[in-house]
């Protein structure tokens, strides 16, 4: 399989086409489900902003079968891939989370996974729009990249504009009016190998594309590691990791 060129558009298009079963994407989707596991029914519309190729949106539709789902992305290519998923459910919208095309108090659960830390994203405006559209007692699940000191070529290639500290992201979410119910890091087990890889990329000893050039057996092994971590998150919050997950609620 030919690996992608290093510019962001080509890399994201490659991800949409080929990597729904990549160890990282499978593991992170499982982690998101774990964080939401106590929320057995959304009791209303579910919105995923930055839905990408629709893989997680499909899983949300299957989990919350009685609730309508909406996937929104600003990227035309992402939505084209999502439309081509055979079992895709719900609506797909092209839009910007700075100006959500949804009514006030119309959404029960909003999900944004690696969306609010992207280049050109204004977190404060995005959170204000999420808050506006959520019903009272509605939930927000957010994932952002952790540790600003790790920002480098890897992030530039994926369009990540910022990595957050715990204090920074929690302060922004509470200032937006939300009550934080859970905070945890994720991708903890693979943190050290990832740091080494990022340093190698920054020193030009490796490339971003090298991360995709792994044997299938290694992909299976790494998937199992992240699925194990997702299971651990049913019991504990993790003290470190490459990503931050926050579950927050709009007060009644």
Residue frames relative to the residue before (quaternion, step in Angstrom):
aa qw qx qy qz dx dy dz
X 1.0000 0.0000 0.0000 0.0000 0.00 0.00 0.00
X 0.4047 -0.7207 0.5095 0.2391 3.55 -0.82 0.99
X 0.3511 -0.7406 0.5346 0.2062 3.57 -0.86 0.96
X 0.5984 -0.6319 0.3675 0.3280 3.56 -1.15 0.61
X 0.5376 -0.5460 0.5097 0.3914 3.52 -1.32 0.23
X 0.6215 -0.6312 0.3412 0.3143 3.55 -1.18 0.59
X 0.5531 0.6008 -0.4422 0.3710 3.66 1.08 -0.23
X 0.6672 -0.5790 0.3081 0.3530 3.52 -1.11 0.84
X 0.6592 0.5257 -0.3262 0.4275 3.61 0.84 -0.93
X 0.6918 0.4664 -0.2847 0.4720 3.59 0.85 -0.92
X 0.6457 0.5243 -0.3248 0.4502 3.57 1.00 -0.79
X 0.6670 0.4867 -0.3075 0.4730 3.59 0.91 -0.88
X 0.6277 0.5278 -0.3390 0.4609 3.59 1.00 -0.76
X 0.6240 0.5278 -0.3255 0.4755 3.58 1.05 -0.76
X 0.6510 0.5158 -0.3155 0.4590 3.58 0.94 -0.87
X 0.6502 0.5214 -0.3162 0.4533 3.57 0.93 -0.88
X 0.7019 0.4908 -0.2582 0.4469 3.58 1.02 -0.85
X 0.8665 0.2502 -0.0362 0.4304 3.53 0.73 -1.13
X 0.7958 0.4305 -0.1692 0.3908 3.56 0.96 -0.76
X 0.2633 0.7571 -0.5524 0.2286 3.61 0.98 0.71
X 0.7397 0.3537 -0.2163 0.5301 3.60 1.18 -0.48
X 0.3468 0.7210 -0.5136 0.3101 3.59 1.22 0.43
X 0.6304 -0.5923 0.3422 0.3671 3.59 -0.98 0.83
X 0.6678 0.5045 -0.3170 0.4462 3.59 0.94 -0.82
X 0.6933 0.4764 -0.2955 0.4529 3.60 0.83 -0.93
X 0.6359 0.5147 -0.3305 0.4705 3.59 1.00 -0.77
X 0.6899 0.4992 -0.2763 0.4456 3.57 0.88 -0.99
X 0.6835 0.4822 -0.2893 0.4654 3.57 0.96 -0.85
X 0.6083 0.5204 -0.3628 0.4771 3.60 1.09 -0.57
X 0.6434 0.5153 -0.3198 0.4671 3.59 0.99 -0.81
X 0.6281 0.5331 -0.3288 0.4618 3.57 1.03 -0.77
X 0.6482 0.5173 -0.3189 0.4588 3.58 0.93 -0.87
X 0.6393 0.5160 -0.3245 0.4687 3.59 1.00 -0.79
X 0.6332 0.5363 -0.3330 0.4478 3.58 1.00 -0.79
X 0.6497 0.5177 -0.3197 0.4558 3.57 0.92 -0.90
X 0.7238 0.4194 -0.2315 0.4966 3.59 1.08 -0.72
X 0.4095 0.7820 -0.4291 0.1911 3.59 1.27 -0.24
X 0.6820 0.4723 -0.3061 0.4671 3.63 1.04 -0.60
X 0.6218 0.5013 -0.3424 0.4949 3.57 1.28 -0.22
X 0.1140 -0.8713 0.4746 0.0508 3.56 0.46 1.26
X 0.7972 0.0846 -0.0565 0.5950 3.59 1.16 -0.47
X 0.3658 -0.7451 0.5138 0.2168 3.54 -0.74 1.02
X 0.2020 -0.8216 0.5068 0.1654 3.60 1.22 -0.52
X 0.7966 0.1425 -0.1356 0.5717 3.55 0.85 0.95
X 0.7633 -0.3854 0.2686 0.4436 3.52 -1.34 -0.08
X 0.2109 -0.7520 0.6159 0.1031 3.54 -1.10 0.86
X 0.1038 -0.7954 0.5968 0.0192 3.55 -0.85 1.04
X 0.0685 -0.7542 0.6498 0.0659 3.55 -0.98 0.89
X 0.1751 -0.7721 0.6035 0.0952 3.56 -0.64 1.12
X 0.7820 0.1890 -0.1982 0.5599 3.55 -0.92 0.94
X 0.1467 0.8619 -0.4749 0.0998 3.56 1.00 0.87
X 0.3395 -0.7719 0.4906 0.2196 3.61 1.22 -0.17
X 0.8184 -0.2396 0.1812 0.4899 3.56 -0.94 -0.90
X 0.6039 -0.6318 0.3306 0.3560 3.59 1.25 0.25
X 0.3928 0.7484 -0.4700 0.2545 3.61 1.23 0.03
X 0.7119 0.4225 -0.2642 0.4948 3.60 0.84 -0.91
X 0.5887 0.5724 -0.3651 0.4387 3.58 1.09 -0.65
X 0.6227 0.5342 -0.3287 0.4677 3.59 1.03 -0.79
X 0.6805 0.4857 -0.2914 0.4648 3.56 0.93 -0.90
X 0.6132 0.5282 -0.3446 0.4757 3.59 1.07 -0.65
X 0.6445 0.5280 -0.3177 0.4526 3.58 0.99 -0.85
X 0.6666 0.4931 -0.2944 0.4752 3.56 1.05 -0.77
X 0.6703 0.4985 -0.3001 0.4605 3.60 1.04 -0.78
X 0.7748 0.2288 -0.1095 0.5791 3.56 0.92 -0.97
X 0.0679 -0.8815 0.4661 0.0337 3.52 0.73 1.15
X 0.7160 0.4495 -0.2623 0.4653 3.61 1.08 -0.61
X 0.6667 0.4928 -0.2960 0.4744 3.58 1.27 -0.11
X 0.4660 -0.6758 0.4866 0.2990 3.62 -0.90 0.83
X 0.1837 -0.7889 0.5803 0.0846 3.57 -1.05 0.79
X 0.1123 -0.7670 0.6298 0.0496 3.52 -1.17 0.75
X 0.1301 -0.7670 0.6240 0.0733 3.54 -0.93 0.95
X 0.0349 -0.8100 0.5852 -0.0143 3.56 -0.82 1.00
X 0.0988 0.7706 -0.6244 0.0804 3.55 -1.02 0.86
X 0.4494 -0.6817 0.5057 0.2786 3.55 -1.15 0.59
X 0.6377 0.5583 -0.2979 0.4393 3.54 1.29 -0.50
X 0.4226 -0.7278 0.4849 0.2378 3.58 -0.61 1.14
X 0.6434 0.5319 -0.3236 0.4455 3.57 0.96 -0.87
X 0.6216 0.5481 -0.3419 0.4430 3.57 1.00 -0.81
X 0.6957 0.4786 -0.2767 0.4587 3.56 0.85 -0.97
X 0.6062 0.5442 -0.3541 0.4593 3.59 1.08 -0.64
X 0.6512 0.4930 -0.3137 0.4842 3.58 0.99 -0.79
X 0.6482 0.5252 -0.3245 0.4458 3.58 0.95 -0.85
X 0.6385 0.5372 -0.3252 0.4449 3.59 1.00 -0.80
X 0.6975 0.4911 -0.2681 0.4477 3.58 1.12 -0.65
X 0.4881 0.6297 -0.4567 0.3957 3.60 1.23 0.04
X 0.5124 -0.7045 0.4006 0.2841 3.56 -0.66 1.14
X 0.8054 0.2865 -0.1353 0.5010 3.58 0.84 -0.97
X 0.2767 0.7736 -0.5281 0.2145 3.59 1.13 0.52
X 0.1341 -0.7825 0.6059 0.0508 3.55 -0.97 0.92
X 0.7480 0.4165 -0.2792 0.4349 3.56 -1.23 0.33
X 0.6217 -0.5631 0.4226 0.3432 3.51 -1.40 -0.12
X 0.2169 -0.7447 0.6156 0.1393 3.53 -1.26 0.54
X 0.0599 -0.8024 0.5937 -0.0100 3.55 -0.87 1.02
X 0.2684 -0.6974 0.6274 0.2191 3.53 -1.16 0.60
X 0.2984 0.7644 -0.5187 0.2398 3.54 -0.64 1.08
X 0.4474 -0.6687 0.5421 0.2423 3.49 -1.41 0.16
X 0.4213 -0.7355 0.4608 0.2630 3.59 -0.72 0.98
X 0.5189 0.5955 -0.4323 0.4350 3.58 1.25 0.10
X 0.7713 0.1355 -0.0684 0.6182 3.58 1.26 -0.44
X 0.0946 -0.8388 0.5349 0.0376 3.59 0.39 1.22
X 0.3491 -0.7545 0.5189 0.1987 3.61 -0.80 1.00
X 0.5114 0.6264 -0.4070 0.4249 3.55 0.94 0.96
X 0.5534 -0.6391 0.4316 0.3147 3.55 -1.15 0.66
X 0.6273 -0.5158 0.4326 0.3915 3.53 -1.30 0.37
X 0.8540 0.0900 -0.0890 0.5047 3.57 -1.08 0.82
X 0.4683 0.7021 -0.4193 0.3347 3.59 0.95 0.86
X 0.7191 0.4091 -0.2203 0.5167 3.62 1.27 -0.24
X 0.3248 -0.7618 0.5327 0.1745 3.58 -0.96 0.89
X 0.7946 0.0584 -0.0009 0.6043 3.57 1.09 -0.73
X 0.0699 -0.7759 0.6266 0.0233 3.56 -0.86 1.04
X 0.1014 -0.7890 0.6058 0.0152 3.55 -0.97 0.94
X 0.0585 0.7811 -0.6200 0.0464 3.55 -0.95 0.91
X 0.0324 -0.8244 0.5632 -0.0452 3.57 -0.26 1.30
X 0.8229 -0.1157 0.0123 0.5562 3.56 -0.42 1.28
X 0.4487 0.6696 -0.4633 0.3684 3.56 0.99 0.88
X 0.7408 0.4529 -0.2321 0.4385 3.56 0.86 -0.99
X 0.6718 0.4606 -0.3134 0.4882 3.61 1.23 -0.08
X 0.4374 0.7178 -0.4465 0.3067 3.58 1.26 0.19
X 0.6526 -0.4910 0.4049 0.4112 3.54 -1.31 0.40
X 0.8185 0.2003 -0.2074 0.4970 3.58 -1.00 0.93
X 0.5084 0.6241 -0.4467 0.3906 3.62 1.21 0.09
X 0.1751 -0.7430 0.6373 0.1050 3.55 -1.02 0.87
X 0.3399 -0.7964 0.4622 0.1910 3.54 -0.12 1.32
X 0.6563 0.5293 -0.3281 0.4260 3.60 0.87 -0.89
X 0.6705 0.4788 -0.2993 0.4812 3.60 0.92 -0.88
X 0.6510 0.5239 -0.3172 0.4485 3.59 0.95 -0.89
X 0.6663 0.4913 -0.3051 0.4708 3.59 0.93 -0.86
X 0.6159 0.5432 -0.3421 0.4567 3.57 1.05 -0.71
X 0.6664 0.4907 -0.2954 0.4772 3.59 0.99 -0.84
X 0.6237 0.5193 -0.3377 0.4768 3.60 1.00 -0.77
X 0.6554 0.5180 -0.3073 0.4558 3.57 0.91 -0.95
X 0.6461 0.5383 -0.3137 0.4410 3.58 0.95 -0.90
X 0.7573 0.4152 -0.2150 0.4559 3.57 0.84 -0.96
X 0.5829 0.5792 -0.3825 0.4223 3.62 1.18 -0.33
X 0.4638 -0.6222 0.5503 0.3080 3.53 -1.22 0.61
X 0.6109 -0.5084 0.4268 0.4315 3.57 -1.24 0.25
X 0.7894 0.2062 -0.2308 0.5301 3.56 -0.92 1.01
X 0.4338 0.6966 -0.4595 0.3397 3.60 1.28 0.24
X 0.3862 -0.7496 0.5086 0.1739 3.54 -1.23 0.58
X 0.1529 -0.7355 0.6518 0.1044 3.50 -1.31 0.59
X 0.0769 -0.7466 0.6587 0.0529 3.56 -0.98 0.93
X 0.0065 -0.8137 0.5784 -0.0576 3.54 -0.64 1.15
X 0.0602 -0.7573 0.6478 0.0567 3.56 -1.15 0.72
X 0.0315 0.7775 -0.6271 0.0354 3.54 -0.93 0.96
X 0.5848 -0.5738 0.4440 0.3627 3.55 -1.28 0.36
X 0.3148 -0.7744 0.5302 0.1415 3.56 -1.00 0.91
X 0.8279 0.2991 -0.2206 0.4200 3.51 -1.43 0.38
X 0.2882 -0.8000 0.5062 0.1440 3.61 -0.05 1.29
X 0.6261 0.5653 -0.3429 0.4133 3.60 1.06 -0.65
X 0.6335 0.5281 -0.3349 0.4556 3.59 1.26 -0.24
X 0.4447 0.7130 -0.4535 0.2969 3.60 1.24 -0.20
X 0.2570 0.7756 -0.5366 0.2108 3.56 -0.75 1.03
X 0.8331 -0.2256 0.1602 0.4789 3.54 -1.27 -0.48
X 0.5972 0.5672 -0.3626 0.4361 3.59 1.01 -0.75
X 0.6894 0.4763 -0.2799 0.4685 3.58 0.86 -0.96
X 0.6295 0.5347 -0.3360 0.4527 3.59 0.95 -0.80
X 0.6573 0.5273 -0.3078 0.4417 3.57 0.98 -0.83
X 0.7429 0.3785 -0.2099 0.5107 3.57 1.09 -0.69
X 0.5629 -0.6416 0.3709 0.3660 3.58 1.25 0.16
X 0.4173 0.6938 -0.4802 0.3374 3.59 1.24 0.31
X 0.2103 -0.8212 0.5220 0.0941 3.55 -0.64 1.11
X 0.8103 0.0833 -0.0105 0.5800 3.55 1.20 -0.46
X 0.1758 -0.7250 0.6539 0.1260 3.52 -1.25 0.63
X 0.3062 -0.8077 0.4909 0.1134 3.57 -0.90 0.97
X 0.3708 -0.6353 0.6159 0.2820 3.50 -1.37 0.39
X 0.6706 -0.4865 0.3694 0.4210 3.56 -1.26 0.32
X 0.6835 0.4999 -0.2962 0.4418 3.58 0.83 -0.98
X 0.6498 0.5396 -0.3232 0.4268 3.58 0.95 -0.86
X 0.7304 0.4322 -0.2562 0.4627 3.57 0.72 -1.05
X 0.6482 0.5121 -0.3279 0.4583 3.61 0.99 -0.74
X 0.6356 0.5285 -0.3312 0.4551 3.58 1.01 -0.76
X 0.6650 0.5025 -0.3105 0.4570 3.59 0.91 -0.88
X 0.6699 0.5034 -0.3049 0.4527 3.58 0.96 -0.85
X 0.6795 0.4696 -0.2997 0.4775 3.61 0.90 -0.81
X 0.6328 0.5257 -0.3354 0.4591 3.61 1.02 -0.70
X 0.6354 0.5256 -0.3233 0.4642 3.58 1.18 -0.56
X 0.6352 -0.5664 0.3142 0.4207 3.59 1.28 -0.09
X 0.5510 0.6373 -0.3849 0.3768 3.58 1.27 -0.12
X 0.3028 -0.6892 0.6195 0.2224 3.52 -1.34 0.39
X 0.3273 -0.7659 0.5218 0.1841 3.59 -0.59 1.13
X 0.1918 -0.8029 0.5584 0.0822 3.56 -0.75 1.08
X 0.8082 -0.0117 0.0055 0.5888 3.56 1.12 -0.55
X 0.0416 -0.7561 0.6529 0.0157 3.52 -1.11 0.84
X 0.1908 0.7647 -0.6058 0.1088 3.55 -0.98 0.85
X 0.4152 -0.6280 0.5847 0.3023 3.50 -1.30 0.41
X 0.1295 -0.7697 0.6179 0.0950 3.57 -1.28 0.29
X 0.7504 0.2950 -0.3010 0.5093 3.54 -1.32 0.44
X 0.1943 0.8150 -0.5057 0.2057 3.51 0.93 1.07
X 0.6587 0.5346 -0.3185 0.4229 3.58 0.88 -0.96
X 0.7471 0.3818 -0.2025 0.5051 3.57 1.05 -0.79
X 0.3392 0.7856 -0.4755 0.2039 3.61 1.25 0.15
X 0.7026 0.4722 -0.2927 0.4447 3.59 0.72 -0.98
X 0.6595 0.4770 -0.3333 0.4758 3.67 0.82 -0.80
X 0.6417 0.5280 -0.3294 0.4483 3.58 1.03 -0.75
X 0.6297 0.5283 -0.3311 0.4634 3.57 0.99 -0.82
X 0.6510 0.5134 -0.3118 0.4641 3.58 0.93 -0.90
X 0.6502 0.5166 -0.3089 0.4637 3.57 1.00 -0.88
X 0.6617 0.5086 -0.3123 0.4537 3.59 0.90 -0.92
X 0.6415 0.5144 -0.3253 0.4669 3.59 0.99 -0.82
X 0.6444 0.5213 -0.3167 0.4612 3.57 0.98 -0.85
X 0.6417 0.5124 -0.3220 0.4711 3.60 1.03 -0.79
X 0.6701 0.5038 -0.3016 0.4541 3.59 0.92 -0.91
X 0.7025 0.4303 -0.2528 0.5073 3.58 1.16 -0.65
X 0.4417 -0.7235 0.4153 0.3301 3.56 1.40 0.11
X 0.4057 0.6836 -0.4908 0.3566 3.56 1.11 0.75
X 0.7588 0.1177 -0.0889 0.6344 3.56 1.34 -0.21
X 0.3393 -0.7231 0.5588 0.2229 3.57 -1.29 0.19
X 0.6497 -0.5003 0.3926 0.4165 3.56 -1.26 0.35
X 0.6505 0.5524 -0.3116 0.4179 3.57 1.00 -0.86
X 0.5500 0.6285 -0.3943 0.3834 3.61 1.16 -0.55
X 0.6004 0.5967 -0.3562 0.3956 3.59 1.14 -0.60
X 0.6806 0.4726 -0.2844 0.4821 3.57 1.22 -0.44
X 0.6418 0.5408 -0.3127 0.4447 3.57 1.24 -0.41
X 0.3674 0.7189 -0.5058 0.3038 3.57 0.56 1.17
X 0.5571 -0.6034 0.4455 0.3566 3.60 -1.10 0.64
X 0.6373 -0.5550 0.3805 0.3755 3.56 -1.16 0.60
X 0.6348 0.5428 -0.3353 0.4358 3.59 1.00 -0.81
X 0.6525 0.4923 -0.3121 0.4843 3.59 1.08 -0.71
X 0.6091 0.5411 -0.3485 0.4633 3.57 1.06 -0.70
X 0.6446 0.5151 -0.3133 0.4702 3.59 1.01 -0.82
X 0.6583 0.5180 -0.3052 0.4529 3.58 0.94 -0.91
X 0.6869 0.4754 -0.2833 0.4711 3.58 0.87 -0.96
X 0.5948 0.5521 -0.3569 0.4626 3.59 1.11 -0.64
X 0.6613 0.5083 -0.3033 0.4608 3.58 0.92 -0.92
X 0.6213 0.5433 -0.3416 0.4495 3.59 1.06 -0.74
X 0.7068 0.4442 -0.2737 0.4776 3.59 0.86 -0.91
X 0.6147 0.5214 -0.3573 0.4718 3.60 1.10 -0.55
X 0.5981 0.5372 -0.3486 0.4818 3.58 1.14 -0.63
X 0.6518 0.5087 -0.3132 0.4673 3.56 0.95 -0.87
X 0.6248 0.5344 -0.3368 0.4589 3.59 1.00 -0.78
X 0.6402 0.5149 -0.3191 0.4725 3.59 1.05 -0.74
X 0.6286 0.5367 -0.3297 0.4563 3.59 1.04 -0.78
X 0.6425 0.5484 -0.3178 0.4307 3.56 1.07 -0.72
X 0.5224 0.6001 -0.4250 0.4316 3.58 1.24 -0.09
X 0.7495 0.3957 -0.1830 0.4982 3.58 1.23 -0.60
X 0.8231 0.0976 0.0093 0.5593 3.58 0.95 -0.87
X 0.4022 -0.6245 0.5915 0.3134 3.51 -1.41 0.11
X 0.4068 -0.7327 0.4971 0.2248 3.56 -0.98 0.82
X 0.4486 -0.7435 0.4383 0.2321 3.61 -0.89 0.92
X 0.7944 0.1055 -0.0489 0.5962 3.60 1.22 -0.27
X 0.2562 0.7640 -0.5686 0.1650 3.56 -1.25 0.37
X 0.6352 -0.5550 0.3918 0.3676 3.53 -1.32 0.22
X 0.7779 0.2631 -0.1241 0.5569 3.56 1.17 -0.59
X 0.2781 -0.7186 0.6130 0.1748 3.52 -1.33 0.46
X 0.1061 -0.7579 0.6410 0.0587 3.55 -1.04 0.90
X 0.0014 0.7775 -0.6288 0.0064 3.55 -1.00 0.86
X 0.1439 -0.7396 0.6520 0.0851 3.52 -1.04 0.91
X 0.0322 0.8155 -0.5717 0.0837 3.57 -0.59 1.17
X 0.2622 -0.7808 0.5564 0.1098 3.54 -1.20 0.62
X 0.3975 -0.6592 0.5810 0.2643 3.54 -1.15 0.69
X 0.4594 -0.7160 0.4395 0.2882 3.62 -0.60 1.05
X 0.5730 -0.5883 0.4522 0.3479 3.54 -1.24 0.53
